Amino acid sequence: MACSKRDLIMSRTQWEFGILRRIFGTGSWIVVPGLAVLGMALTIPDADQEAGRTLSRPVWASAALTNDVQSFEKKKRQMQAQAEADMVNAVWVVKKLESIDEEAKARVLHRADEFADEYVETLKVINTNVTLSRGSRVYLEAMQYMISGDLVWGWSAPRYWPEIALDLVQIARLTKSKA
């Protein structure tokens, strides 16, 4: 079946909308930056707030899409068990929009890589941007580690991989935190 250019544009627009819905449908893009700023004892001037959100957007997009690939099978099982027809997951969005199955994960990972590449370019600009405060530049530099950190976390999370057990240190921390 042939697709017109308009169909491809609509599909891409819908796909991007689905990604935006996924990224901003979670609270992580609000909570994690706040924790990072607090943990690094940074001061971000009000004038830099919007620039920080805009410039770091590819980080959250890449992390969210990577997480969607890693969590897809678990979420699909949950959706089926609860007899639901939909879920907030980029792999699901691509599968539905493009009527594809296995290739959906690869497409989502490719888009996550594009966002990561975009952030690498953003970092080059940030380091020479004298209009941003030092705190903002440090924050934006640190956010690049969110991409790889989220990837590694997803690979080793018992939440997505039941065959991976918590180690003794993790269990001890959980036990002590509940006491």
N, C-alpha and C positions, 0 to 999 in steps of 0.2 A: 504494500500500500504506500503510495507516494504522499509525501507531506509538502505542503506549500511553505514558502519562507515565512508567511504569517503564522502558520501552525508551529513552526520551530521557534519563532520569537515568542509566541504565547506560551509554549511549553517552557522555554527558558525563563520567562517572566514568572510563571507559576512556580517553577522549580526554585527560583531565587526567593520568591515570597514564602514558600515552604521552609526554606533554610532560615530566613529571617524570623519566621514564626517559631522555629525550633530554637534558635539562638536566644531570642528575647523572651521565649516562653518559659525559660528557666530563670531562676533568681541568681544563678552563679555569676553572671556578668555584673551584678550589683554587689553581691556579698564579697566575692573574692578580691576585687580591687580594693574595697574598704579594708579588708583584713591585711592586704599587702601594704597599703599605705600606713596603717596602724603598726604593723609588725616591723616595718623598716623605719618607723618614726619620721616619715616624710611630711612635709608641708606642701600641699598643692594649692596654689592661689585660686580663688574663685574664677579669675580670668582664664585659667588653664583647664578648668573642669571639662568643658565641652570638647576642647581639642584632645584631651586625654581619652575621652570616651570614643571619639571619632577615630583617632589614630590607633587605638588598641582594638577596634572592632574586628580586624582580621584574626587576632589571637583567639577571641571568643568563638568566632565562626569556625576556625580550624579545630579547636578543642571540642566544640559541640558536635561537629560532623564526625570526628574520629570516635567520639564516645558513642554516637549513633550506630556506627558500624560495629563497634565492640559489644554494644548492648542489644543489638537487633534481635538476635535469636531468643534471648530471655524475654524481651518485651513482646515478641510475637507469640511465644508460649503463653504468657500472661493474658494477652489479648484473646487468644483462642479459648483459654480456660474460663475467661469471664464473658465469653460470647459477645465481645465487642467487635465493632466493624472498622474501627479506626484507631490510630495511635499517633502521637507526636514523635516522629522519627524521620530523619531525612531519607534513609534507605526506603522506608515505607512510601514516602512522598514520591520518590523517583520510580519505584515499582509501579505505583498507581498511575502516575502521569504518563509514563513511557511504556507501560505494559511489558516490562522486562523483569527477569527474576535475578539470576546470579550476577549479571552485569551491574546491577544497581549498586552493590557495595563498592565495586571498583570505581564507578562514577562518583560516588560520594567521597571516596578517599582521594580521587583526583582533584575534586573541588577543595577538599581540606588542604591538599598540597598547594593548590593555587593561592589559598588564603595565607598559608605559611610563607610562600614566596613573596606575596604582597607585603607581609610584615617585615621580611628581611630588607626589602626596598625602603619601607617606612623607617626602619632603624637607621639607614644611611642618612636620611634626611634629618631625623631627630638629632643626631649628633652634631649637626651643623646649624641647628635652629636656635638662634640666640634669643628668640622671642619667648621661648618656653623657660620656665624656672628650672633651676637645678633639680629640685624635687620631682618635677614632672618628667624631666629627662631620665632620672634614675628609675622612676616608676616604669616608664615605657621601656627602658632597657631590660628591666627585670621581668616584664610581662612575657618576653620571648620564651622564658623557661616554662611558662604555663603550657605551651604546645607540647613540648617533649615530656613534661611532667604528667600531663593528662594521658598521654599515650602509654607511658610506662605504668601508670596507675591502672589503666584499663586492662593491660596485659596480665596484671598480677592480682586483680580484684576477685576475691571469692564470690562477690556479688554477681559477676558475669561468668565466672568459671568455677562451678561448684567443686570440681576436682582439685582445686587449689585450696589448701587449708591454711588457716591462720597459723603463724608460728607462735612459739611459746611467749616471746616478748609481746607480740600483739595481743594475745589472750590475756596476759598479765595486765597490760594497760587497760584493756576493756574491763577486766574484773575490778581493778582499782578505781576506775572512773565511775563505776556504778556504786561504789561503797560510800 
